[in-house]
Amino acid sequence: MLKCRKVKLVERSQIEGFCRCRGLIFALICWSASITWMFGANPVMAPPHLVVFLADDYSFLDSKVEGAADMRTPNLSKLAAAGMTFTHAFVASPSCAPSRAALLTGLMPARNGAEVNHSKPRAEIKKLPAYLQELGYEVVAFGKVAHYRHTGDYGFDHFAHDKFHDHDGVPAALKWLRERKSSKPLCIFIGSNWPHVPWPERASWAEPSAMRLPPSQADTPETRDARAAYATAVTRMDDELGKVMAAVNETLGTNVALMMTSDHGAQFPFAKWNCYDAGIRVPLMVSWPGVVEAGTRSEAMVSWVDILPTLAEMGGGKVAAKIDGQSFAPVLRRQKQEHRERIFTTHSADGKINVYPMRSVRTKDWKLIVNLTPEAKFTTHIDLVPHGKLPGYWGGFWESWVRMAESSPDIAAKVQRYRHRPEMELYDLVNDPHEMSNLAADPAQFDRVRELRSELETWMTAQGDQRVEKGPGPEVK
């Protein structure tokens, strides 16, 4: 009897253990299913519609989201509240065509062939639409998505209004969305022409005296007028974003991932056509209900070449090709907090006007810029184009800088800094976020300069970078 009782006790213990184990397994299965659903790996989930809104010539700091009190951007604030804001997003090049070519190929300029503005990548390179079309997406573009008149070279299923300042692009996109009948998942790129010059007549609220100029800018009445006109253009871009968000909500439902970003910084000195942050650091916001946590911010460093593989992963695929881009979808899903350790950027030329090749490497805290022709005079549209002869307002404030430099040592120093660059520039981005104090010649930074220069040279060699401007040649002093 005792032996029999002992056997029964053991059997009951085994049964209870088995039940506990089975309960644990069931709980793990449920947890795994919830995680799979949350992070989009479940194959039964429909791929999201992908909406990409591109601003033109818009610097990262110029929004209410980043504390710019002189800007009106309510729809950017709404998007930030709905999704994730990246505080360290960078373009591959601070001019239109190379930047957009990098976005649409996942390759840096030297590798895709579009190093100079108004150029386009080599025809044989696989472009972004092809990757998504293989996943079953319909891929379309409206407005300025590639560079002007180049959109047709990228393989979109449909594109329209890719001419200079063609403001019918956004309305056409909204009309097309409302009339669309396809059941395919959609990837739609919508490119605004704002706040690219020519800027509109400033709005009544954009009071020049209330404008906040970065320390790199000369504080002249003309510069403040330009900033006010730029602020007006920024609000026009924000208005277009709001209309796109409303139309997407109306037509595509809730299974939508919406991304907003810009091709590079604004057309002010030390911004566009420069490797300073005002030229290469751009807004990047992503909303994706059920996946991206609303109202979050990420300090992960990402590059525009990362957008292609990210969209592909969001759409349920992977990019097998050896491109420069790396998907940051794990950051969106909160599986990772970091992405890149280094950001590399290149600028070469913009036709005959802006020929000044430079390269840069950036960490979270430091940046090294190497100017490849330091003997040349730096020039751009800002100081060379006769603005009074152009239609619209192009911000012709440079003349006021030159005029006031005669009596103001501060403005004279800014004019000199604009025109003449040393071979190397090193900036402490923590203590000098506007990159005003070049530390490259500081003996205390000798090792840092050497290490970053070595990293940059190694990267350039791997890219096949020819280190030439590929233009008519710089203007020498």
C-alpha positions in Angstrom: 0.0 0.0 0.0 2.8 2.4 0.9 4.5 1.7 -2.4 1.4 2.2 -4.4 0.7 5.6 -2.6 4.2 6.7 -3.4 3.8 6.0 -7.1 0.6 8.0 -7.2 2.2 11.0 -5.5 5.0 10.9 -8.1 2.5 10.6 -10.9 0.5 13.6 -9.6 3.7 15.6 -9.3 4.6 14.8 -12.8 1.1 15.8 -14.1 1.2 19.1 -12.2 4.7 19.8 -13.6 3.5 19.0 -17.1 0.6 21.3 -16.7 2.8 24.1 -15.4 5.1 23.6 -18.4 2.3 23.5 -20.8 0.9 26.7 -19.3 4.3 28.3 -19.7 4.6 27.2 -23.3 1.1 28.6 -24.0 2.1 31.9 -22.4 5.3 32.0 -24.5 3.3 31.3 -27.7 0.9 34.1 -26.9 3.7 36.5 -26.1 5.5 35.6 -29.3 2.4 36.1 -31.3 1.8 39.5 -29.8 5.4 40.5 -30.5 5.2 39.2 -34.0 2.0 41.2 -34.6 3.5 44.3 -33.1 6.7 44.2 -35.1 5.2 43.3 -38.4 6.9 39.9 -39.0 3.6 38.0 -39.2 3.2 36.9 -42.8 -0.6 37.1 -42.6 -0.4 40.9 -42.0 -1.0 43.0 -45.1 2.0 45.2 -46.0 1.5 48.8 -45.1 1.0 51.5 -47.7 4.1 53.7 -47.8 3.9 57.4 -48.1 7.0 59.5 -48.4 6.7 63.3 -48.3 9.8 65.2 -49.4 10.5 68.9 -48.6 13.0 70.8 -50.7 15.9 72.8 -49.1 14.7 72.6 -45.5 17.1 72.5 -42.6 16.5 70.3 -39.5 16.3 73.0 -36.9 13.7 75.1 -38.7 10.5 73.9 -37.1 8.4 74.3 -34.0 9.3 70.6 -33.2 12.9 71.7 -32.8 12.1 74.9 -30.9 12.2 77.4 -33.8 9.9 80.1 -32.5 10.0 82.0 -35.8 8.5 79.1 -37.8 4.9 78.0 -38.1 4.8 74.2 -38.7 1.6 72.8 -37.0 1.4 69.7 -39.3 5.0 68.8 -38.6 4.1 69.0 -34.9 1.1 66.8 -35.5 3.2 64.2 -37.3 5.9 64.3 -34.6 3.1 63.6 -32.0 1.9 60.6 -34.1 5.3 59.0 -34.7 9.0 59.0 -34.2 11.3 62.0 -34.8 14.9 61.3 -35.7 17.2 64.0 -34.4 20.3 62.7 -36.3 19.2 62.2 -39.9 21.6 63.2 -42.7 21.7 63.4 -46.4 24.4 61.9 -48.6 25.1 65.2 -50.3 23.9 68.8 -49.7 22.6 69.5 -53.2 19.4 68.3 -54.9 20.3 65.7 -57.6 23.1 63.8 -55.7 21.0 63.7 -52.6 17.9 62.4 -54.3 19.9 59.9 -56.4 21.4 58.5 -53.2 17.9 58.1 -51.7 16.6 56.3 -54.8 19.5 54.0 -55.2 20.7 53.3 -51.7 24.2 54.2 -53.0 26.5 57.1 -52.2 27.2 59.6 -55.0 30.6 58.1 -56.1 29.1 54.7 -56.4 25.9 55.7 -58.2 27.5 58.2 -60.5 25.4 61.3 -59.6 28.1 63.3 -57.9 27.4 66.7 -59.5 24.1 68.6 -59.2 21.7 68.1 -62.2 23.2 64.7 -62.9 21.6 61.3 -62.5 22.7 57.8 -61.5 23.9 55.2 -64.0 21.1 53.5 -66.0 22.1 50.0 -65.1 21.8 50.5 -61.3 18.7 49.1 -59.7 16.4 51.8 -58.4 14.0 52.0 -55.4 10.8 51.4 -57.4 12.1 48.1 -58.7 12.8 46.8 -55.1 9.2 47.6 -54.0 7.6 46.4 -57.3 9.1 43.0 -56.6 7.2 43.0 -53.3 3.9 43.7 -55.1 3.8 47.4 -54.6 2.5 50.1 -57.0 5.2 52.8 -56.8 4.3 56.4 -57.9 5.8 59.9 -57.7 4.3 63.4 -57.8 6.2 66.6 -57.7 9.9 66.9 -57.0 11.0 63.4 -56.1 14.1 62.9 -58.3 15.8 66.0 -59.7 13.8 68.0 -62.2 12.9 66.0 -65.3 14.8 63.0 -64.0 11.9 61.1 -62.3 11.1 59.2 -65.4 14.5 57.5 -65.3 13.8 55.7 -62.1 11.1 53.3 -63.1 8.1 54.6 -61.3 4.8 53.1 -62.3 3.5 56.6 -62.7 5.0 60.1 -62.2 3.9 63.7 -62.8 4.8 67.3 -62.3 8.6 66.9 -61.8 9.5 70.3 -63.2 11.0 73.3 -61.4 8.5 74.8 -58.9 5.6 73.0 -60.5 3.1 73.5 -57.7 0.5 71.3 -59.3 2.3 68.2 -58.0 0.7 68.0 -54.6 -2.8 68.7 -55.7 -2.4 66.1 -58.5 -1.2 63.5 -55.9 -4.2 64.2 -53.7 -6.6 63.8 -56.7 -4.9 60.6 -57.8 -5.2 59.1 -54.4 -8.9 59.9 -54.2 -9.5 58.3 -57.6 -7.2 55.3 -57.2 -8.9 51.8 -57.6 -6.0 49.4 -57.3 -5.9 46.8 -54.5 -2.1 46.7 -54.5 -0.2 48.1 -51.6 0.9 51.6 -52.6 4.2 53.4 -52.2 3.7 57.1 -53.1 6.4 59.8 -53.1 5.1 63.3 -52.9 7.7 66.1 -53.4 7.0 69.6 -52.3 8.9 72.5 -54.0 9.0 74.4 -50.8 11.0 76.0 -49.2 13.3 76.0 -52.2 13.9 79.5 -53.7 12.3 81.6 -55.1 10.6 82.3 -51.9 7.1 83.9 -51.8 6.4 87.3 -50.5 6.6 87.1 -46.8 3.4 86.5 -44.8 2.2 89.2 -42.4 3.0 87.1 -39.4 6.6 86.6 -40.5 8.0 89.8 -39.1 11.7 90.3 -39.9 12.5 91.7 -36.5 11.1 88.5 -34.9 13.3 86.2 -37.0 16.0 84.3 -35.2 19.2 84.1 -37.2 21.7 81.3 -36.6 25.1 82.7 -35.4 26.6 81.8 -38.7 24.5 84.5 -40.4 25.2 88.2 -40.7 22.5 90.2 -39.0 21.4 92.7 -41.7 17.9 93.9 -42.5 18.2 92.1 -45.8 19.1 88.8 -44.1 16.1 89.1 -41.8 13.8 89.8 -44.8 15.2 86.6 -46.4 14.6 84.6 -43.3 11.0 85.9 -43.1 10.4 84.9 -46.7 12.0 81.5 -46.0 9.7 81.1 -43.0 6.7 81.8 -45.2 7.9 79.1 -47.7 8.3 76.7 -44.8 4.7 77.2 -43.8 3.6 76.5 -47.4 5.4 73.2 -47.2 3.8 72.4 -43.9 0.4 73.2 -45.3 1.0 70.8 -48.2 2.1 68.1 -45.6 -1.2 68.7 -43.8 -3.2 68.2 -46.9 -1.3 65.0 -47.7 -1.9 63.6 -44.2 -5.6 64.3 -44.5 -5.9 62.7 -47.9 -3.9 59.6 -46.8 -6.2 59.2 -43.8 -9.2 59.5 -46.0 -8.1 57.2 -48.7 -5.6 54.6 -47.4 -7.0 53.8 -44.0 -4.8 53.0 -40.9 -2.3 50.5 -42.3 0.0 53.3 -43.5 3.6 54.2 -42.7 4.2 57.9 -43.5 7.7 59.4 -43.7 8.6 63.1 -44.0 12.1 64.3 -44.7 14.1 66.9 -46.8 16.8 66.6 -49.4 19.2 69.0 -47.6 19.4 72.4 -45.9 18.2 75.8 -46.8 19.8 78.2 -49.3 21.7 80.3 -46.8 25.4 80.7 -46.4 27.0 77.7 -44.6 23.9 75.5 -45.3 23.0 74.1 -48.7 26.2 73.1 -50.7 28.1 72.7 -47.4 28.9 69.8 -45.1 28.0 71.8 -42.1 25.0 70.4 -40.2 22.8 73.3 -41.5 23.4 71.7 -45.0 23.3 68.0 -44.3 21.2 67.4 -41.2 17.5 67.1 -42.1 14.2 66.4 -40.5 13.0 62.8 -40.5 9.7 61.7 -39.0 7.9 58.4 -39.4 4.4 57.4 -38.2 3.3 53.8 -38.4 0.3 53.0 -36.2 0.7 49.8 -34.2 4.4 49.6 -34.8 6.0 53.0 -34.2 5.4 54.4 -30.7 3.7 57.8 -31.0 5.5 60.9 -29.7 9.0 59.3 -29.5 12.4 60.7 -30.5 15.4 58.7 -31.6 19.1 59.9 -31.6 20.1 57.0 -33.9 22.2 58.3 -36.7 20.7 57.5 -40.1 21.5 58.5 -43.7 19.3 59.0 -46.7 20.9 55.9 -48.3 19.2 54.0 -45.5 15.7 54.9 -46.6 15.6 52.5 -49.6 16.3 49.3 -47.5 14.1 50.6 -44.7 11.1 50.9 -47.0 11.8 47.5 -48.4 11.9 45.9 -45.0 8.7 47.8 -43.9 7.1 46.3 -47.0 8.0 42.8 -46.0 11.3 42.3 -48.0 15.0 42.5 -47.7 17.6 44.1 -50.0 20.1 41.5 -51.1 22.2 43.9 -53.2 25.4 45.3 -51.8 24.3 48.9 -51.4 25.5 51.5 -48.9 22.2 51.8 -47.2 21.2 49.9 -44.0 17.6 49.5 -42.9 16.7 51.4 -39.7 13.4 49.5 -39.4 14.7 47.9 -36.2 14.9 51.4 -34.7 11.3 52.2 -35.7 10.3 48.9 -34.0 12.3 49.7 -30.9 14.4 46.6 -31.4 17.5 48.8 -31.5 18.4 52.3 -30.3 21.5 52.9 -32.4 22.1 52.6 -36.1 25.3 54.2 -37.5 28.5 55.2 -35.8 29.7 57.4 -38.7 28.0 59.6 -41.3 29.9 60.3 -44.5 28.9 63.2 -46.8 30.2 64.4 -50.1 29.8 67.6 -52.2 31.4 68.2 -55.6 29.8 70.8 -57.8 26.7 72.5 -59.2 27.5 73.1 -62.8 29.8 76.1 -63.3 28.5 78.1 -60.4 29.3 76.0 -57.4 32.5 74.0 -57.8 34.1 73.3 -54.4 34.6 69.6 -53.6 34.5 68.6 -50.0 34.1 65.5 -47.9 33.1 64.9 -44.3 32.9 62.3 -41.6 30.6 62.8 -38.6 30.2 61.0 -35.3 27.6 61.9 -32.7 30.0 64.4 -31.1 32.6 65.4 -33.7 32.9 66.3 -37.4 35.8 66.6 -39.7 35.4 68.4 -43.1 38.2 68.1 -45.7 38.1 70.7 -48.4 39.8 69.2 -51.5 40.6 72.6 -53.2 41.4 74.9 -50.3 43.3 77.3 -52.7 40.0 78.1 -54.4 37.4 80.7 -53.5 34.1 79.2 -52.3 31.2 80.5 -54.3 27.5 79.5 -54.8 24.3 80.9 -56.3 24.0 83.0 -53.2 26.9 85.3 -54.1 27.2 84.9 -57.8 23.7 84.9 -59.3 22.3 88.4 -60.0 19.2 88.1 -57.9 17.6 91.3 -59.1 17.3 89.8 -62.6 15.5 86.6 -61.5 11.7 86.2 -61.1 10.4 85.8 -57.6 12.4 86.4 -54.4 15.7 84.5 -54.2 16.9 86.1 -51.0 19.4 88.6 -52.4 21.0 89.5 -49.1 24.7 88.8 -49.9 25.3 92.3 -51.2 24.3 93.6 -47.7 26.9 91.3 -46.1 29.7 92.6 -48.4 28.6 96.2 -47.9 28.4 96.0 -44.1 31.6 94.0 -43.9 33.4 97.3 -44.6 32.4 98.7 -41.2 31.7 95.5 -39.2 34.5 93.2 -38.2 32.0 90.5 -37.2 30.4 90.5 -40.6 33.7 90.8 -42.4 34.9 87.7 -40.6 31.7 85.8 -41.8 32.3 86.9 -45.4 35.9 85.8 -45.2 34.9 82.5 -43.7 32.4 82.0 -46.5 34.8 82.7 -49.3 38.0 81.0 -48.0 38.2 77.6 -46.3 41.1 75.8 -44.8 42.0 72.2 -45.9 40.6 70.8 -42.7 37.8 71.8 -40.3 37.1 70.0 -37.0 34.1 70.8 -34.9 33.1 69.8 -31.4 29.3 69.3 -32.0 28.4 69.1 -28.3 29.9 72.5 -27.3 29.7 74.1 -30.7 26.5 72.8 -32.5 26.5 75.6 -35.0 30.1 74.8 -36.0 31.6 78.2 -35.5 35.0 77.3 -34.0 37.4 75.3 -36.2 39.6 73.1 -33.9 41.6 71.4 -36.7 44.8 73.3 -35.9 44.5 72.8 -32.1 47.4 70.7 -30.9 45.1 69.0 -28.4 43.1 67.6 -31.3 46.0 66.3 -33.4 45.2 62.6 -32.7 41.5 63.1 -33.4 42.1 64.9 -36.7 44.5 62.2 -37.8 42.1 59.4 -36.9 39.1 60.9 -38.5 41.1 61.9 -41.6 42.3 58.3 -41.9 38.8 57.0 -41.6 37.6 59.4 -44.3 40.4 58.5 -46.6 39.8 54.8 -46.2 36.1 55.3 -46.9 36.7 57.4 -50.0 39.1 54.7 -51.4 36.5 52.0 -50.8 33.9 54.2 -52.5 36.0 54.7 -55.6 35.9 58.4 -54.9 38.2 60.2 -57.5 38.5 63.3 -55.3 37.8 65.6 -58.2 35.1 68.2 -58.7 34.1 66.9 -62.1 33.2 70.4 -63.1 34.9 73.2 -65.1 37.4 73.9 -62.3 37.4 76.1 -59.3 37.9 79.8 -59.3 41.4 80.4 -57.8 42.1 83.4 -55.6 
